[in-house]
Amino acid sequence: MAKNLVLSRRTRLEFVDLIDDERLELAANELDRLVMTRFAGKVDPDLAVDVFFEIKEKAKGFSVKAAEKALVFTAPTSLEILYAVYDFAEEYLGYCFYEPGIDNLDEFGGKVLLPLDKYLIRNRVPALPLRGLVQEFPFTDEDYIIADWMVKNKLNLLQTWLKYYVNIPEDMLDYFELRGIEITGGGHNFSFLIPAEKYAESHPEFFAERNGERIKPSSSKSALLLSEQLCTTNTELREELVKNIIELSKKHPRLKSLGLSPNDGFGWCECKECSKLYDKTKKGDLYNLSEHVHEANKIYHQLVKYVNRRLREENCTIDLGFGAYINYCRPSEGMTVDKGMRSGLANYWRCINHKINDPECPVNSNYAKDLQRWMKVKNGGLFGIYEYYMGVNFYISLPMVHTDDIFDEVKFYEKVGVDSLVTQFHVPHWHVYGINFYCMANALYKKSRTATQKRMWNALFGKDVAEGKRFIKAVHKLVQSAGTCHIPYPYALFNRTRLEDYVKLHKKAQVLCKKLPRDEYRQDLVLWMEYLVRFKTFFDDYHAGKAGVKELEKFRKWANDKCSGRRILRFPSFNRYTENIGKMISEGRKWLHFGLDWEDAYVVKHSQTILK
């Protein structure tokens, strides 16, 4: 009796008893495509292998088993059958779904031997029920490859801003839905739900009072650090929020959750009623960048509780999301995360040289304490983590290698009862941070760290895997050399590292690229290292008084000319950031970060305390 099921060029898949289900049809098409591609060049295959997709509601996760002349995929849902297909392709057919739009395959044609005496995959379940990405940009055709990458890596949540959600085409919503991906309307939505264009003139009392006057709110199209909030105690404003949310949910019936999240920044109302809900002398903390302002958790949470209650009274079934961020990081007294509520802790400017639950880290340990506080007040609702596995650095591609710590952090989140984990991302910087995104997705489905990384490194470096791993390790070592703790913005990195180390990394990348010069990933590593050398050189020369606007423009031109179309840099963010540097230099102001007084003050304080 055969001990293995053999897949080869002669294999023809026969799908047996395939029920009428769109996801199962997709799973069948994908399995057939992946097998056909694996055995490219086969002609008139004549060995049939029966494929069974078994839906068993009580099954624990998904499983794959080889039988004599058959493959059996079992799962409680059709979506998990699809997940099983992709995991089978990675673990037995030689694929690695590392980046959007590309199916890495390490070998064509050779036979695949599948043992008959054991499960190939058994009872695979996720660590967290909700797993995904945060899209902070408009939807385009690129989102089709994003959705494809997400389902291949078993991510089921895409959080975006409401202003982007309302413009998603129906066929794209269908595409995400078929792949089991929920799109939620998160983001900083105060200005979307109560837009200045509609309410500024007719209802100035809806907006925060500052220094004795109502603010003149910016356009709802503004996105960055508005520091403009609403008058959260105004009853009419609260009811208008309820009305607008209900109308939005009726207009967009697929929207299951939206965020009642403040505009980015601070700027909370100081009117008589709102002022009763905070103590101006009780400031925030250094770790969450709010020690210069009062704690706003109570003023915010009262609004959230009111709106959630009213939505339930109006029989609105949409989940109400809210953020845990900067000066509203922790739950106020009496705050609970009730059924119909979703929240997430955003560990903004976290330390990337420590795990999130490291008690020795003066930054991350406080975020871990905040998380524990939220876990104690969960009351039927969902609570998650909003991560920055691309570094909090204006998407300007500073190094962050988090491939090991992610696996431990996910285990910690599962242990304490977290429901979701999402991270910000951009496809244009995938060859800088994709290793983090891929490891995150695998960690979230309890896959082996060793197997995941072996597959990833092999896909990225092939025969040069040992040298490639040494290169990535050297990048990680550079960041660690910046100090025990590290917050990933330019000043913290460049002020505490040496130019010669960047030059060495650039040379290592060049050596690696020469071994396979047509490989786009290796080409991008060379460009990325040259980018860092040029950025660091400008930083050093600026602080030595040898560089100004002229040198900055030369650096900007190089980046836009050489890195365009590559997956290493997001140009809207890079150009905006460097334009601001030029503006500061022209005005005679010192460049520390983005030119915001309060933020620059934290850069200085960090350098004197936690980043010494």
C-alpha positions in Angstrom: 0.0 0.0 0.0 1.3 3.5 -0.9 2.6 5.5 2.0 2.4 8.8 0.2 0.0 10.7 -2.0 2.1 11.8 -5.0 1.3 15.1 -6.7 3.2 15.6 -10.0 2.9 16.9 -13.6 0.5 14.1 -14.3 -1.9 15.1 -11.4 -5.5 16.2 -12.3 -7.6 17.5 -9.4 -11.2 16.3 -9.3 -13.4 18.2 -6.9 -16.0 15.8 -5.4 -19.4 16.8 -4.1 -18.6 20.5 -4.3 -21.6 22.3 -2.9 -22.9 25.6 -4.3 -20.9 28.1 -2.3 -18.9 31.1 -3.8 -16.1 30.7 -1.3 -15.7 27.0 -1.9 -15.7 27.7 -5.7 -13.0 30.3 -5.1 -11.1 27.7 -3.0 -11.4 25.1 -5.7 -10.2 27.5 -8.4 -7.3 28.7 -6.3 -6.2 25.2 -5.4 -6.3 24.1 -9.0 -4.4 27.2 -10.1 -1.7 26.8 -7.5 -1.2 23.1 -8.3 -1.2 23.9 -12.1 1.4 26.6 -11.6 3.5 24.4 -9.3 3.7 21.8 -12.1 4.0 24.2 -14.9 4.3 22.7 -18.4 2.3 19.5 -17.7 0.4 18.1 -20.6 -2.8 16.0 -20.5 -2.6 15.0 -16.8 -4.0 11.5 -16.4 -3.7 10.8 -12.6 -6.8 12.0 -10.9 -6.7 13.1 -7.2 -10.1 13.6 -5.6 -10.5 16.7 -3.5 -13.1 16.9 -0.8 -14.1 20.1 0.9 -15.9 19.1 4.1 -17.8 21.7 6.1 -18.2 20.5 9.7 -19.6 23.2 12.0 -18.2 21.6 15.1 -14.7 21.1 13.7 -11.9 22.8 15.7 -10.3 25.0 13.1 -9.3 23.8 9.7 -7.4 20.6 8.8 -5.9 19.0 5.7 -5.3 15.3 5.3 -4.0 13.1 2.4 -5.7 9.8 1.6 -5.2 7.3 -1.1 -5.7 9.3 -4.3 -7.5 12.0 -2.4 -7.0 15.3 -0.5 -9.5 16.2 2.3 -9.9 19.7 3.5 -12.1 20.0 6.6 -13.3 23.2 8.4 -16.3 24.7 10.2 -16.8 27.3 7.5 -16.1 27.8 3.8 -13.8 30.7 4.6 -11.6 28.4 6.6 -11.5 25.9 3.8 -10.1 28.7 1.7 -7.5 29.5 4.4 -6.6 25.8 4.4 -6.0 25.9 0.7 -3.5 28.7 1.0 -1.7 27.2 4.0 -1.5 23.9 2.1 0.1 25.7 -0.8 2.7 27.4 1.4 3.6 24.4 3.5 3.5 21.7 0.8 3.6 23.2 -2.6 6.5 25.6 -2.0 4.7 28.9 -2.1 5.3 32.0 0.1 2.6 34.7 0.0 5.0 37.3 1.2 3.8 40.4 -0.7 0.7 41.7 -2.5 0.5 40.8 -6.1 3.2 38.1 -6.1 3.1 34.4 -5.4 6.6 33.4 -4.6 7.3 29.8 -5.6 10.6 28.2 -4.8 10.4 25.2 -7.2 8.6 24.3 -10.3 7.8 20.8 -11.5 9.2 18.4 -8.9 7.0 15.8 -7.3 5.3 16.5 -4.0 5.0 13.5 -1.6 2.2 13.8 1.0 2.2 11.3 3.8 -0.9 9.3 4.3 -0.5 8.4 8.0 -0.9 11.8 9.5 -2.6 15.2 9.2 -0.8 17.6 7.0 -2.5 20.5 8.9 -4.5 19.8 12.0 -7.1 21.9 13.9 -5.6 25.2 13.0 -7.2 28.1 14.8 -6.4 31.8 15.1 -4.8 33.4 18.2 -7.1 36.4 17.9 -10.6 36.5 16.2 -10.0 39.8 14.3 -6.7 40.3 12.4 -5.8 42.9 9.9 -4.5 46.1 8.5 -5.2 49.9 8.7 -5.7 51.6 5.4 -5.1 55.4 5.7 -5.5 56.2 2.1 -8.2 56.2 -0.6 -9.2 52.9 -2.3 -7.9 52.2 -5.7 -7.4 49.1 -7.9 -4.4 48.3 -5.8 -6.9 47.2 -3.1 -7.7 44.1 -5.1 -4.2 42.8 -4.6 -4.3 43.9 -0.9 -7.5 41.9 -0.4 -5.8 38.9 -2.2 -2.8 39.1 0.1 -4.9 39.4 3.2 -7.0 36.3 2.6 -3.9 34.3 1.6 -2.5 35.3 5.0 -5.8 34.8 6.9 -6.4 38.4 7.8 -10.1 39.3 8.1 -10.3 43.0 9.0 -9.4 46.2 7.1 -9.9 49.3 9.1 -10.1 52.5 7.1 -11.4 56.1 7.6 -15.1 56.7 7.0 -14.3 59.3 4.3 -12.6 56.5 2.3 -15.1 53.8 3.1 -18.1 55.7 1.6 -16.4 55.8 -1.8 -15.5 52.1 -2.1 -17.1 50.7 -5.3 -19.7 47.9 -4.8 -17.7 45.4 -6.8 -14.7 46.0 -4.5 -16.9 45.5 -1.4 -18.0 42.2 -3.0 -14.4 41.2 -3.6 -13.4 41.8 0.1 -16.6 40.2 1.4 -16.0 37.0 -0.7 -12.6 36.7 1.0 -14.1 37.1 4.4 -12.6 40.6 5.1 -14.7 43.0 7.0 -14.0 46.7 6.2 -14.7 49.0 9.1 -15.0 52.8 9.2 -12.4 53.6 11.9 -10.0 56.5 11.9 -10.3 60.0 13.3 -13.9 60.6 12.4 -15.2 63.6 14.4 -14.7 65.9 11.4 -16.5 63.4 9.1 -19.5 62.8 11.3 -19.9 66.6 12.0 -18.3 68.3 9.0 -17.3 71.9 9.2 -18.9 72.6 5.8 -22.4 71.7 7.2 -22.3 72.8 10.8 -19.7 75.6 11.3 -22.0 78.4 10.5 -25.3 77.0 11.7 -24.1 75.3 14.9 -20.8 76.8 16.1 -21.8 75.5 19.6 -21.1 72.0 18.3 -17.4 72.7 18.2 -14.9 73.0 21.0 -14.5 76.2 23.0 -10.9 77.3 23.3 -9.6 80.3 25.2 -13.2 81.6 25.6 -14.2 81.3 22.0 -15.6 78.6 19.8 -13.1 77.3 17.3 -13.5 77.8 13.6 -13.2 74.2 12.5 -11.1 73.1 9.5 -12.5 71.3 6.5 -13.5 67.7 7.1 -11.0 66.8 4.4 -8.1 67.7 6.6 -6.4 64.7 8.1 -3.2 65.5 10.0 -3.3 66.5 13.7 -6.3 68.8 13.5 -6.3 69.2 17.3 -9.9 70.3 16.9 -12.6 68.5 18.8 -16.3 68.7 19.4 -18.2 70.1 22.4 -18.9 66.6 23.7 -21.4 67.6 26.4 -23.7 69.4 24.0 -26.9 67.4 24.0 -28.0 68.5 20.5 -24.5 67.7 19.2 -24.8 64.2 20.7 -28.2 63.6 19.1 -26.9 64.8 15.8 -24.1 62.3 16.0 -26.7 59.5 16.7 -28.8 60.7 13.7 -25.8 60.9 11.4 -24.5 57.4 12.4 -28.0 55.9 11.9 -28.3 57.5 8.5 -24.8 56.3 7.5 -25.6 52.8 8.6 -28.8 52.7 6.4 -26.9 54.2 3.4 -24.1 51.7 3.8 -25.7 48.4 5.1 -22.5 46.4 4.8 -20.8 48.7 7.3 -20.8 46.7 10.6 -18.7 49.0 12.7 -17.7 52.7 12.6 -15.5 54.7 14.9 -16.6 57.6 17.0 -13.0 58.7 17.2 -11.7 62.2 18.0 -9.8 64.2 15.4 -6.1 63.5 15.7 -4.3 65.5 18.3 -5.7 67.4 21.3 -7.9 70.6 21.4 -10.6 69.4 23.8 -13.5 71.7 24.6 -13.1 74.1 27.6 -16.7 75.3 27.9 -18.3 75.3 31.3 -20.0 71.9 31.0 -17.1 70.1 29.4 -14.7 71.5 31.9 -16.5 69.7 34.7 -15.3 66.4 33.2 -11.6 67.0 33.6 -9.1 68.5 35.9 -6.6 70.8 34.0 -4.0 70.1 36.7 -4.2 66.4 36.1 -1.9 66.0 33.1 -1.2 63.0 30.9 2.0 61.0 30.7 5.3 61.1 28.9 5.0 57.6 27.4 1.7 58.5 25.6 2.8 62.1 24.7 0.2 63.9 26.7 1.9 65.2 29.8 1.5 68.8 28.4 -2.3 68.5 28.3 -5.1 67.2 30.7 -6.4 63.7 30.6 -9.4 63.6 28.3 -10.7 60.0 28.9 -13.7 61.0 31.0 -14.9 63.8 28.6 -14.6 61.4 25.7 -16.0 58.3 27.3 -19.1 60.0 28.5 -19.8 60.9 24.8 -19.2 57.3 23.7 -21.5 55.8 26.4 -24.3 58.3 25.5 -24.1 57.7 21.8 -23.9 53.9 22.2 -26.9 53.8 24.5 -28.9 55.9 22.1 -28.0 53.8 19.1 -29.3 50.7 21.0 -32.5 52.6 21.9 -33.0 53.3 18.2 -32.4 49.7 17.3 -29.3 50.5 15.4 -27.1 47.3 15.2 -23.9 48.9 14.0 -21.0 48.5 16.4 -19.6 51.7 17.8 -15.9 51.9 17.8 -13.8 54.3 19.9 -10.1 54.8 20.4 -7.7 54.5 23.3 -4.9 56.9 22.4 -2.6 59.7 23.7 -4.5 61.5 26.5 -7.4 59.1 26.5 -5.3 55.9 26.7 -6.9 54.3 29.8 -10.5 53.7 30.9 -12.1 56.4 33.0 -13.9 55.5 36.2 -17.1 53.6 35.4 -16.2 53.1 31.7 -17.0 49.6 30.3 -16.6 48.1 26.8 -20.2 46.8 26.4 -21.8 44.7 23.7 -21.9 46.6 20.5 -18.7 48.5 21.3 -15.3 48.1 19.9 -12.1 49.8 21.0 -8.4 49.5 20.4 -5.3 50.7 22.3 -3.0 52.7 20.0 0.5 52.4 21.4 1.7 55.5 19.6 5.5 56.2 19.7 6.1 52.8 21.3 9.6 51.5 21.9 10.6 49.1 19.2 13.7 47.8 21.0 11.5 46.1 23.6 8.4 43.8 23.5 5.2 45.5 24.4 4.9 43.7 27.7 8.5 44.1 28.8 8.4 45.4 32.4 11.9 46.9 32.0 10.8 49.3 29.3 9.6 52.7 30.6 7.4 53.2 27.6 5.9 49.8 26.7 5.3 48.7 30.2 2.9 51.6 30.6 1.0 50.6 27.5 0.8 47.0 28.8 -0.7 48.4 32.1 -3.2 50.3 30.1 -4.2 47.2 28.2 -4.7 45.3 31.5 -7.0 48.1 32.7 -9.1 47.7 29.6 -9.3 44.0 29.9 -10.8 44.4 33.3 -13.7 46.5 32.0 -14.6 44.4 29.0 -18.3 43.7 29.3 -19.3 41.9 26.1 -17.6 44.3 23.7 -14.4 43.9 21.7 -11.0 45.4 22.5 -8.0 45.3 20.3 -4.5 46.6 19.6 -3.7 49.3 17.0 -0.1 48.7 16.1 2.7 50.5 14.1 4.7 47.7 12.8 5.9 50.1 10.1 7.4 52.4 12.8 5.8 55.7 13.8 7.8 57.9 11.5 5.6 59.5 8.9 6.0 56.4 6.7 9.5 57.6 5.8 11.0 54.1 5.9 13.3 54.1 8.9 14.4 50.6 9.9 12.2 48.4 12.1 12.8 44.7 12.2 10.2 43.2 14.5 10.0 39.7 13.1 10.8 37.9 16.3 9.1 40.0 18.9 5.7 39.9 17.0 5.3 36.2 17.8 5.8 36.8 21.5 3.6 39.9 21.5 0.7 38.0 19.9 1.0 35.3 22.5 0.8 38.0 25.2 -2.3 39.5 23.6 -4.0 36.2 23.3 -3.2 35.4 26.9 -4.8 38.6 28.3 -7.9 38.3 26.1 -7.3 40.8 23.3 -9.8 40.4 20.4 -8.0 42.1 17.5 -4.7 43.3 16.2 -4.3 45.7 13.3 -1.3 47.6 12.0 -0.8 50.6 9.7 0.7 49.7 6.4 1.4 50.9 2.8 2.2 48.8 -0.2 4.9 51.3 -1.5 7.1 50.5 1.5 6.6 46.7 1.5 10.2 45.9 0.9 11.1 47.7 4.1 8.3 46.5 6.5 6.8 43.5 4.7 8.8 41.1 6.8 6.9 42.5 9.8 3.5 42.3 8.1 4.1 38.7 7.0 5.3 37.5 10.4 2.4 39.3 12.1 -0.2 37.5 9.9 1.4 34.1 10.6 1.7 34.8 14.3 -2.0 35.7 14.4 -2.8 32.2 13.2 -0.5 30.5 15.7 2.0 29.4 13.0 5.5 28.4 13.9 7.9 31.3 14.1 10.7 29.0 12.8 8.8 27.6 9.9 7.3 31.0 9.0 10.7 32.7 8.9 12.4 29.9 7.1 9.8 30.1 4.4 10.0 33.9 4.2 13.9 34.1 4.1 14.0 31.3 1.5 11.5 33.2 -0.7 13.4 36.5 -0.3 17.0 35.2 -0.6 16.9 31.8 -2.2 20.4 30.2 -2.2 21.8 33.2 -0.4 19.5 32.8 2.6 22.4 32.8 5.1 23.8 36.0 3.8 20.4 37.6 3.5 19.6 36.8 7.1 22.9 38.2 8.2 22.0 41.4 6.4 18.6 41.8 8.1 20.2 41.0 11.4 22.7 43.8 10.8 19.9 46.2 10.1 18.2 45.2 13.4 21.6 45.5 15.2 21.9 49.1 13.9 18.6 50.1 15.4 19.5 48.4 18.7 22.8 50.3 18.8 20.8 53.5 19.1 20.1 52.7 22.7 18.3 50.4 25.1 15.0 52.1 24.1 14.2 53.5 20.7 11.2 55.5 19.4 11.4 55.4 15.6 11.5 59.0 14.5 14.6 60.4 12.6 16.2 62.4 15.5 16.1 59.4 17.9 17.8 57.2 15.3 20.2 59.4 13.5 21.4 61.3 16.6 22.5 58.0 18.3 24.0 56.0 15.4 27.1 56.4 13.2 27.2 57.1 9.5 29.8 54.4 8.9 27.4 51.7 10.0 24.9 52.8 7.3 27.7 52.8 4.7 28.6 49.3 5.7 25.0 48.1 5.4 24.8 49.7 1.9 27.9 47.8 0.8 26.4 44.5 2.2 23.2 45.1 0.2 25.3 45.7 -2.9 27.2 42.5 -2.4 23.9 40.6 -1.9 22.4 42.2 -5.1 25.4 41.4 -7.3 24.7 37.7 -6.7 21.2 38.1 -8.3 21.2 41.5 -9.9 17.8 41.3 -11.5 16.0 40.5 -8.3 13.8 43.5 -7.4 13.8 42.9 -3.7 17.6 43.0 -3.6 17.6 46.1 -5.8 15.2 47.7 -3.3 17.5 46.8 -0.4 20.3 48.6 -2.1 18.2 51.7 -2.7 16.8 51.6 0.8 20.3 51.6 2.3 21.5 54.4 0.0 18.4 56.3 1.1 19.3 55.9 4.7 23.0 56.8 4.0 21.8 60.0 2.3 19.3 60.8 5.0 21.8 60.3 7.8 24.4 62.3 5.9 22.0 65.2 5.6 21.2 64.9 9.3 24.8 65.0 10.3 25.7 67.8 8.0 22.7 69.9 9.1 23.7 69.5 12.8 27.3 70.4 11.9 26.1 73.6 10.2 27.2 72.3 6.7 23.8 71.6 5.2 20.6 73.6 4.6 17.7 73.9 2.1 20.0 73.3 -0.9 21.3 70.0 0.4 17.8 69.0 1.5 16.5 69.6 -2.0 19.3 67.5 -3.5 18.3 64.6 -1.2 14.6 65.0 -2.0 15.3 65.0 -5.8 17.5 61.9 -5.5 14.7 60.1 -3.6 12.0 61.1 -6.0 14.1 60.2 -9.1 15.7 57.0 -7.9 13.1 55.4 -5.6 9.9 56.1 -7.6 8.0 53.0 -8.5 10.0 50.9 -6.0 8.5 49.4 -2.8 10.6 51.3 -0.3 9.1 54.7 0.2 5.7 56.4 0.3 6.3 59.6 -1.5 3.3 61.7 -0.3 4.5 61.3 3.3 8.2 61.6 2.5 7.7 64.8 0.5 5.4 66.3 3.1 7.8 65.6 5.9 10.9 66.9 4.0 9.0 70.0 2.8 8.4 70.8 6.4 12.1 70.4 7.2 12.9 72.9 4.5 10.3 75.3 5.8 11.8 75.1 9.3 15.3 75.7 8.0 14.1 78.6 5.9 12.4 80.2 8.9 15.5 79.7 11.1 13.8 77.2 13.3 15.6 74.1 14.6 14.7 70.8 12.9 13.8 68.2 15.4 10.8 66.5 13.9 7.7 67.9 12.1 7.8 71.4 13.5 5.0 71.0 16.0 6.1 72.7 19.2 4.5 70.1 21.6 5.9 67.2 19.6 9.4 68.7 19.3 9.3 69.2 23.1 8.9 65.4 23.5 11.8 64.8 21.2 14.0 66.9 23.5 12.6 65.3 26.6 13.1 61.8 25.2 16.7 62.5 24.5 17.2 63.6 28.1 15.4 60.7 29.7 14.3 57.4 28.2 16.5 57.7 25.0 19.7 58.6 26.8 
